[in-house]
Amino acid sequence: MEFVVLPDSPAASAVAEPLTRAADVRVVHHASGRPWLVGRWADEELTLVSAGARRLAVLGRSTVDRHRTERALAQARSLSRLDDVARSLPGCFHLVASFDGWTRAQGSLSTARQIFHADVGGVTVAADGPRRLARLAGTRRGDDATPAVDRDMLALRLLAPAPPWPLSLRPVWSGVSALGVGHRLELGPDGSAREVRWWRPPEPDAPTEQAAERVRRALLACVGARTAATVSADLSGGLDSTSLCFLADAAGADLVTHHWTPADPANDDTEWAARAAHHLPGARHHVGADHSAPSWYETTATVDSGHEEGPLPWARTRGHTRRLLSTVAADGSRCHLVGVGGDELFGVLPTALWSLVRSHPLGSLPRIHRFRVLNRWTLTSTVRGLADSASFTAWLRSTADRLTEPAPGPGDALLGWGWEPRLPPWATADAVDAVRRLLRETAEQEHPAPHHRDRAQHQMLDIVVQSGSAMRQLDAALGDMGVACEAPFLDDRVVEAALSVRIEDRLVSGDFKPVLRRAVRGIVPDEILARRSKGEFSAEAFQGMRRNRADLLDLCDDLRLSRLGLVDPDALRSSLLGLKTQSRQLVPYENTLACESWLRSAATPASGVAALAGETP
C-alpha cells in the first residue's frame, strides 16, 4: 500500500496531475471533486465512510463499525471531535478525514503507520512514505527529479544502538518531515498545515487486574482485526509470539505457524514451540532448520530491492525474513504476525528502578538490590544512576559529549532517559562533528520534551516507536512478497493498555512479564505460561558474521559511506578482522551495514549519492 494525501485546495490540482497518470493508480476524491487520496492499495486495505460531504478513510487493518463511525462523522463539530473515533479502532492503520474543506491525517502511535509531509510548490502534501514527497517537492521547485539525501541525517543513522528521540523520527530525505508521536496533521483549504497533539501517554496507575483486563481486550480485538483471511505467525516458543498464535486461534483464524530452529543447542525455544503446537491442532505448523537458508549479515541484501524510506534498521536479517515470507505465502497467508513489542511493553526496563525509587523510596530498596545483583551492576553506577535528576534536554545535550567514548559495559546501570548512543570507531571526524552538531542544536534550540515526565514511561514509548519504525520499514522493504508483516503488540490500543500498568507491578519477583501472562491466561495454556527461560540468539549473530566476513570485507574496497566521507574503510576493515567475544560487540556494525546496503540499493539513486560526495554522476 502507498498513498498521498492532498488538501481540499485548488492549488493542489497541479500536484495531483502527475500522480494520477499511471493506469493502476487509485483516486478517492473530496466532496468538492478534487483528488484527496492518490495511490495503490487493495480493496481490503481501505474502509471509506461518508456522512454528507464529509469523508473518513481507514487504511490498514482494523474493524470499523460503519454506522457508529458515520454517526460520529456527521455529528462532529470540528476535526478534534474525531479523536474519539481514532481512540476506538483496533488494529494498525492510517486515519484520514476530509472535513468541511479541512483534511486530517495520522498514523499509529508506534509509527508502524506513519505520516510524512512536505511543501510542494506552496502546498503541504502528506504521504505514508517520504521519498515520493521529496521527489514531488524537487520537481515543483524545478530541480531534477532525483530526491536529495541529507548527509547529516545519514551520519546520524550510524549511531548505535539508535538515534535518540526526537532525532530518530527525522527522514534522511531533504525537505521532508515526519509527524510527531501522538500528533495529527491538519491541512487547510489554503494548502497550509499544522501539527496538533491529539494523544498523550496515560499515567501508570492501573492496578494489575484492571491493566491485565485492558491488555486482554486490546489484544483480542487487534489480533481479531487481522484474521478475516488466512494469517501466519511466528511460533518462536517465546511468550510474545506464542501468545499471538493462541490469540489468532481464539479468533477463529485459519492459522499457519512458522518456527526457525535456533543455532544454539542450549536455546530451548524449539521445545516450547513444539509444546505450543500440540495445543494448536487446527493450525498448520512449519519448522525450518535449513542451514542453507540466508544468515544474518547477508551482503546479497545490497542487490535486493531497496527500501525507499531509508536504511533498514533490521537489514541484518532481511534475507532470512524474505525466505520466511516466501514459505508462508505458499500456504495462502497475506498477513504475518510477529511478537515485536512484547519485550518493550511487558519486560522490565532498568529505568523502572529510577521511577520506582521516586514513588516508593524505602520499599523499592530490596527490588533494586535484587535487580543490581542479577544484572551484576556496580554499586557506584547504580547509585549514580538512581540519583541522577538531569532533564531530558540536558541528557540529550550531554550525549553529544560522549559519542566517541567506549560503550557502556554490562556492569553499568543505564538509568538515563535512553540508551547511550555511540558512533562506531570507524566513523570519520566529519561524521562525528555532524552528529554532535545535530544533538546540540536539537537540545539547545528546540528544547524537546520527553514523551512523559517519568523516565520509564518515556523510554518504553521511545523503544516502541523505534520498533514501530523498524516494522514499517521492514514491511515496505519486503512488500513485493505479497505478505504484510504486522506486530499487534504495537497497535495503539495495546500500547495504551500496557502503558497504564503501575511501575511496581512490572517488577514482580520470580514472575516473567506478569501483566502479559495474566492477560492471556485462559487463552494460552498454563503449561506454556509456566516457562521461565528465554531464548538467546548470539549464536546466529556470530555464525552470520563468520559466514559473511569475506563479503563484508569486500564491501570495504568501495564503500559508498566512504565516498560520502562518513566512514573510514580501513578502520572498518580492521574491526571486522578483530576478535569478538561478546554479541554486544557486533551491534555497532548493524546500522553501518544497513546504511551501506541502502546506498547500494535501487532505492537510492546513484546521482544522489554522487552529488553528496561531490562527484559527477
Secondary structure, 3 states (H helix, E strand, C coil): CEEEECCCCHHHHHHHHHHCCCCCCEEEECCCCCEEEEEECCHHHEEEEEECCEEEEEEEECCCCHHHHHHHHHHCCCHHHHHHHHHHCCCEEEEEEEECCEEEEECCCCCCCCCEEEEECCEEEEECCCHHHHHHHHHHHCCCCCCCECHHHHHHCCCECCCCCCHHHCCCECCCEECCCCEEEEECCCCCEEEEECCCCCCCCECHHHHHHHHHHHHHHHHHCCCCCCEEEECCCCHHHHHHHHHHHHCCCCEEEEEECCCCCCCCHHHHHHHHHHCCCCCEEEEECCCCCCCCCCHHHHHCCCCCCCCCCCHHHHHHHHHHHHHHHCCCCCEEECCCCHHHHHCCCCHHHHHHHHHCCCCCHHHHHHHHHHHCCCHHHHHHHHHCCCCHHHHHHHHHHHCCCCCCCCCCCCCCCCCCCECCCCECHHHHHHHHHHHHHHHHHHCCCCCCCCHHHHHHHHHHHHHHHHHHHHHHHCHHHCCEEECHHHCHHHHHHHHCECHHHHCCCCCCCHHHHHHHECCECHHHHCCCCCCCCHHHHHHHHHHHHHHHHHHHHHCHHHHCCCECHHHHHHHHHCCCCCHHHHHHHHHHHHHHHHHHCCCCCHHHHHHHHCCCC
